Amino acid sequence: TPAGLVTGPVDVCKANHHANFDTMGKTFLQALRPRVIIIQTWMAQQPDMSVLRRMLSESTYPGPRDIFTTNLREETKIVVGWAADKLKNQQGHTVVRVNPGGASYMVYILDDSEENFRIKAKFGPYDCN
């Protein structure tokens, strides 16, 4: 929370500690107000349902947000239920690329099941603040 309060608003945030149960507090999220959140998931308890709910809630902070996960497990999808459908991506390598001039950025999802890392999806452009 202290780091978030000092940092202030950001465009993109990598979730703390895989969005485990004790991370991404409401005050922290309210300070950052990220448009894009990337969660590096690899275990069944990631992301934690209460953390995901907090990230998705407009009562935490207003405005749109897109949440990307890197490796959402099948058992996690069952536990988080409806929230899994709110995620922009559930599998793949996530790349954020700022466009020339710095006024906007794109999010690319790469297929990490093969070594060629072909682009599976792209999102944006998002305006930089």
Helices and strands as residue ranges (DSSP letters): H 2-7, E 12-14, G 16-19, H 26-32, E 36-39, H 49-56, E 66-69, H 74-80, G 81-86, E 93-98, E 104-110, E 119-127
